[in-house]
Amino acid sequence: MDIDKIVAELDAEIARLEQARAVLAGATPAAAAAPAPAKAPKKRGRRRKLSPEARARIAAAQKARWAKAKKAANKPAKKAAKKAPAKVAKKATKTAAKAPAKAAAKAPAKAAPAATA
């Protein structure tokens, strides 16, 4: 077979298949190739109204969430504030206890050379 003849038969077969697909899809071949028109935007219906009780429940739930978040945010800050002075106090106590011992250790060392001289 000639290559041109094979290509022509393939094109014919493709055209038949496209036509069969268009019939099965419920459209004509011209309509299948054309893009679909843009849809009109949907109209919004009336807004739904909340009852006063539902509004109060929602407000109470939101206030509870805010209180929980505020409590969680303040809790770590308070712990850090309480622990910091305790550490400073311990450190100050240790430093104060070491200071006289260091001074006493240095004093005899200075006094000893003075006594021998």
BAGUVO-810910 format. One record per atom (N, C-alpha, C): x, y, z; residue in three letters; residue number from 1. Coordinates in steps of 0.02 Angstrom, whole numbers. Layout:
# residues N
- X;Y;Z;Ala;NUM;
...
//
This chain:
# residues 117
- 42;-60;0;Met;1;
- 0;0;0;Met;1;
- 43;62;0;Met;1;
- 16;112;-29;Asp;2;
- 50;176;-32;Asp;2;
- 39;213;35;Asp;2;
- 89;250;58;Ile;3;
- 85;286;122;Ile;3;
- 28;338;120;Ile;3;
- 19;371;65;Asp;4;
- -34;422;59;Asp;4;
- -103;390;66;Asp;4;
- -109;329;38;Lys;5;
- -173;294;42;Lys;5;
- -187;274;115;Lys;5;
- -136;252;152;Ile;6;
- -143;233;222;Ile;6;
- -164;293;264;Ile;6;
- -131;349;251;Val;7;
- -147;411;289;Val;7;
- -219;432;275;Val;7;
- -241;427;214;Ala;8;
- -310;446;196;Ala;8;
- -361;401;231;Ala;8;
- -347;335;233;Glu;9;
- -392;288;268;Glu;9;
- -394;303;343;Glu;9;
- -337;319;372;Leu;10;
- -336;337;444;Leu;10;
- -377;400;458;Leu;10;
- -370;450;414;Asp;11;
- -409;511;422;Asp;11;
- -484;498;417;Asp;11;
- -503;454;371;Ala;12;
- -573;437;362;Ala;12;
- -599;401;424;Ala;12;
- -559;355;450;Glu;13;
- -578;318;510;Glu;13;
- -585;365;570;Glu;13;
- -539;413;577;Ile;14;
- -542;462;632;Ile;14;
- -606;503;626;Ile;14;
- -624;524;566;Ala;15;
- -684;564;555;Ala;15;
- -746;524;574;Ala;15;
- -749;459;555;Arg;16;
- -806;417;574;Arg;16;
- -811;409;649;Arg;16;
- -754;399;682;Leu;17;
- -754;390;755;Leu;17;
- -776;455;790;Leu;17;
- -754;512;766;Glu;18;
- -775;576;796;Glu;18;
- -850;586;788;Glu;18;
- -876;566;730;Gln;19;
- -947;573;717;Gln;19;
- -986;527;764;Gln;19;
- -964;465;772;Ala;20;
- -997;417;817;Ala;20;
- -995;443;889;Ala;20;
- -939;471;909;Arg;21;
- -933;498;977;Arg;21;
- -982;555;988;Arg;21;
- -988;599;938;Ala;22;
- -1034;656;944;Ala;22;
- -1106;633;950;Ala;22;
- -1124;580;912;Val;23;
- -1193;554;916;Val;23;
- -1206;525;984;Val;23;
- -1158;487;1010;Leu;24;
- -1166;457;1077;Leu;24;
- -1169;510;1132;Leu;24;
- -1132;564;1123;Ala;25;
- -1131;617;1173;Ala;25;
- -1193;662;1167;Ala;25;
- -1233;653;1113;Gly;26;
- -1294;692;1106;Gly;26;
- -1284;759;1073;Gly;26;
- -1231;766;1035;Ala;27;
- -1218;830;1002;Ala;27;
- -1200;817;930;Ala;27;
- -1210;867;889;Thr;28;
- -1189;861;820;Thr;28;
- -1114;873;816;Thr;28;
- -1080;852;764;Pro;29;
- -1007;862;760;Pro;29;
- -988;936;763;Pro;29;
- -1028;981;735;Ala;30;
- -1011;1052;737;Ala;30;
- -1018;1078;808;Ala;30;
- -1069;1055;844;Ala;31;
- -1080;1078;913;Ala;31;
- -1026;1051;959;Ala;31;
- -1001;992;946;Ala;32;
- -950;962;988;Ala;32;
- -885;1001;983;Ala;32;
- -871;1029;923;Ala;33;
- -810;1066;914;Ala;33;
- -815;1137;943;Ala;33;
- -875;1166;946;Ala;34;
- -884;1234;970;Ala;34;
- -881;1235;1047;Ala;34;
- -850;1287;1076;Pro;35;
- -847;1290;1149;Pro;35;
- -916;1305;1178;Pro;35;
- -928;1283;1238;Ala;36;
- -992;1293;1271;Ala;36;
- -999;1367;1291;Ala;36;
- -1059;1394;1287;Pro;37;
- -1069;1465;1307;Pro;37;
- -1059;1472;1382;Pro;37;
- -1038;1532;1402;Ala;38;
- -1026;1545;1473;Ala;38;
- -1092;1546;1510;Ala;38;
- -1092;1518;1570;Lys;39;
- -1153;1516;1611;Lys;39;
- -1164;1583;1643;Lys;39;
- -1227;1600;1651;Ala;40;
- -1244;1662;1685;Ala;40;
- -1232;1653;1760;Ala;40;
- -1209;1705;1794;Pro;41;
- -1197;1698;1866;Pro;41;
- -1261;1683;1903;Pro;41;
- -1256;1643;1954;Lys;42;
- -1315;1625;1994;Lys;42;
- -1338;1684;2035;Lys;42;
- -1403;1690;2041;Lys;43;
- -1430;1743;2083;Lys;43;
- -1431;1717;2155;Lys;43;
- -1411;1761;2199;Arg;44;
- -1411;1742;2270;Arg;44;
- -1481;1749;2298;Arg;44;
- -1500;1702;2337;Gly;45;
- -1565;1705;2368;Gly;45;
- -1564;1752;2428;Gly;45;
- -1619;1752;2464;Arg;46;
- -1622;1794;2524;Arg;46;
- -1571;1770;2575;Arg;46;
- -1547;1815;2615;Arg;47;
- -1501;1795;2668;Arg;47;
- -1542;1763;2724;Arg;47;
- -1514;1712;2753;Arg;48;
- -1548;1678;2808;Arg;48;
- -1539;1718;2872;Arg;48;
- -1590;1720;2912;Lys;49;
- -1588;1757;2975;Lys;49;
- -1578;1710;3033;Lys;49;
- -1536;1731;3080;Leu;50;
- -1526;1692;3141;Leu;50;
- -1576;1715;3193;Leu;50;
- -1598;1668;3233;Ser;51;
- -1642;1686;3288;Ser;51;
- -1599;1718;3343;Ser;51;
- -1629;1757;3386;Pro;52;
- -1591;1787;3441;Pro;52;
- -1557;1735;3485;Pro;52;
- -1590;1678;3494;Glu;53;
- -1561;1625;3537;Glu;53;
- -1498;1596;3504;Glu;53;
- -1503;1584;3439;Ala;54;
- -1445;1557;3403;Ala;54;
- -1388;1607;3403;Ala;54;
- -1404;1670;3395;Arg;55;
- -1353;1722;3396;Arg;55;
- -1319;1725;3465;Arg;55;
- -1358;1717;3518;Ala;56;
- -1330;1718;3586;Ala;56;
- -1285;1657;3598;Ala;56;
- -1306;1599;3573;Arg;57;
- -1264;1538;3581;Arg;57;
- -1198;1547;3545;Arg;57;
- -1200;1574;3484;Ile;58;
- -1138;1584;3446;Ile;58;
- -1093;1634;3481;Ile;58;
- -1122;1688;3508;Ala;59;
- -1082;1739;3543;Ala;59;
- -1050;1709;3606;Ala;59;
- -1088;1669;3643;Ala;60;
- -1061;1638;3704;Ala;60;
- -1004;1590;3687;Ala;60;
- -1012;1551;3634;Ala;61;
- -960;1504;3614;Ala;61;
- -897;1541;3593;Ala;61;
- -905;1597;3557;Gln;62;
- -846;1635;3535;Gln;62;
- -811;1667;3594;Gln;62;
- -849;1693;3642;Lys;63;
- -819;1722;3702;Lys;63;
- -780;1670;3741;Lys;63;
- -807;1609;3744;Ala;64;
- -772;1555;3778;Ala;64;
- -706;1538;3743;Ala;64;
- -707;1539;3676;Arg;65;
- -645;1526;3638;Arg;65;
- -594;1581;3651;Arg;65;
- -617;1643;3651;Trp;66;
- -571;1698;3664;Trp;66;
- -541;1693;3734;Trp;66;
- -583;1677;3784;Ala;67;
- -559;1671;3853;Ala;67;
- -507;1615;3858;Ala;67;
- -521;1559;3825;Lys;68;
- -474;1503;3827;Lys;68;
- -407;1522;3795;Lys;68;
- -410;1557;3738;Ala;69;
- -349;1578;3704;Ala;69;
- -310;1628;3747;Ala;69;
- -346;1674;3779;Lys;70;
- -314;1724;3821;Lys;70;
- -282;1692;3882;Lys;70;
- -316;1643;3910;Lys;71;
- -290;1607;3968;Lys;71;
- -227;1569;3949;Lys;71;
- -228;1537;3891;Ala;72;
- -170;1498;3868;Ala;72;
- -111;1545;3853;Ala;72;
- -125;1605;3828;Ala;73;
- -72;1652;3812;Ala;73;
- -41;1680;3876;Ala;73;
- -81;1692;3927;Asn;74;
- -55;1721;3989;Asn;74;
- -22;1669;4034;Asn;74;
- -42;1607;4030;Lys;75;
- -16;1555;4074;Lys;75;
- 60;1546;4069;Lys;75;
- 90;1538;4009;Pro;76;
- 162;1530;4005;Pro;76;
- 200;1593;4028;Pro;76;
- 172;1652;4017;Ala;77;
- 205;1713;4037;Ala;77;
- 208;1717;4114;Ala;77;
- 154;1697;4147;Lys;78;
- 155;1699;4221;Lys;78;
- 205;1649;4249;Lys;78;
- 209;1589;4220;Lys;79;
- 257;1540;4244;Lys;79;
- 328;1566;4237;Lys;79;
- 343;1596;4181;Ala;80;
- 410;1622;4169;Ala;80;
- 426;1678;4217;Ala;80;
- 376;1720;4231;Ala;81;
- 387;1776;4277;Ala;81;
- 398;1750;4348;Ala;81;
- 362;1698;4368;Lys;82;
- 371;1671;4436;Lys;82;
- 438;1635;4443;Lys;82;
- 458;1599;4392;Lys;83;
- 519;1560;4396;Lys;83;
- 581;1604;4392;Lys;83;
- 578;1657;4355;Ala;84;
- 637;1700;4347;Ala;84;
- 662;1728;4413;Ala;84;
- 619;1757;4456;Pro;85;
- 645;1783;4519;Pro;85;
- 673;1729;4564;Pro;85;
- 644;1669;4562;Ala;86;
- 670;1615;4603;Ala;86;
- 741;1596;4582;Ala;86;
- 753;1593;4517;Lys;87;
- 820;1578;4493;Lys;87;
- 868;1634;4511;Lys;87;
- 846;1695;4505;Val;88;
- 889;1752;4522;Val;88;
- 905;1750;4597;Val;88;
- 854;1733;4638;Ala;89;
- 865;1730;4710;Ala;89;
- 914;1675;4728;Ala;89;
- 906;1617;4696;Lys;90;
- 953;1562;4709;Lys;90;
- 1023;1582;4689;Lys;90;
- 1029;1613;4631;Lys;91;
- 1095;1633;4607;Lys;91;
- 1125;1684;4653;Lys;91;
- 1085;1732;4677;Ala;92;
- 1110;1783;4722;Ala;92;
- 1133;1751;4788;Ala;92;
- 1096;1701;4811;Thr;93;
- 1114;1668;4873;Thr;93;
- 1180;1630;4864;Thr;93;
- 1187;1595;4809;Lys;94;
- 1249;1558;4797;Lys;94;
- 1308;1606;4790;Lys;94;
- 1298;1661;4755;Thr;95;
- 1351;1710;4745;Thr;95;
- 1371;1741;4812;Thr;95;
- 1322;1756;4853;Ala;96;
- 1336;1787;4918;Ala;96;
- 1373;1738;4963;Ala;96;
- 1357;1675;4959;Ala;97;
- 1392;1625;5000;Ala;97;
- 1463;1615;4975;Ala;97;
- 1475;1619;4911;Lys;98;
- 1542;1610;4884;Lys;98;
- 1586;1671;4896;Lys;98;
- 1558;1729;4897;Ala;99;
- 1598;1790;4903;Ala;99;
- 1640;1792;4967;Ala;99;
- 1613;1778;5026;Pro;100;
- 1655;1779;5086;Pro;100;
- 1709;1725;5084;Pro;100;
- 1691;1668;5055;Ala;101;
- 1740;1613;5052;Ala;101;
- 1798;1633;5006;Ala;101;
- 1783;1665;4950;Lys;102;
- 1836;1687;4905;Lys;102;
- 1878;1742;4939;Lys;102;
- 1845;1787;4973;Ala;103;
- 1881;1840;5007;Ala;103;
- 1926;1812;5061;Ala;103;
- 1901;1763;5097;Ala;104;
- 1941;1732;5150;Ala;104;
- 2000;1694;5121;Ala;104;
- 1989;1663;5064;Ala;105;
- 2043;1625;5033;Ala;105;
- 2097;1672;5007;Ala;105;
- 2077;1730;4983;Lys;106;
- 2126;1777;4957;Lys;106;
- 2162;1814;5012;Lys;106;
- 2129;1827;5066;Ala;107;
- 2158;1866;5120;Ala;107;
- 2219;1832;5151;Ala;107;
- 2216;1768;5169;Pro;108;
- 2276;1737;5199;Pro;108;
- 2333;1733;5149;Pro;108;
- 2318;1727;5086;Ala;109;
- 2371;1724;5036;Ala;109;
- 2408;1790;5033;Ala;109;
- 2373;1845;5040;Lys;110;
- 2405;1910;5040;Lys;110;
- 2440;1922;5107;Lys;110;
- 2410;1898;5160;Ala;111;
- 2438;1910;5226;Ala;111;
- 2501;1869;5237;Ala;111;
- 2504;1811;5210;Ala;112;
- 2562;1768;5219;Ala;112;
- 2626;1799;5192;Ala;112;
- 2626;1826;5133;Pro;113;
- 2689;1858;5111;Pro;113;
- 2706;1919;5152;Pro;113;
- 2656;1953;5178;Ala;114;
- 2670;2012;5219;Ala;114;
- 2699;1990;5285;Ala;114;
- 2677;1933;5313;Ala;115;
- 2703;1910;5377;Ala;115;
- 2775;1885;5370;Ala;115;
- 2795;1858;5315;Thr;116;
- 2861;1833;5305;Thr;116;
- 2910;1888;5288;Thr;116;
- 2886;1942;5266;Ala;117;
- 2931;1995;5245;Ala;117;
- 2952;2038;5300;Ala;117;
//
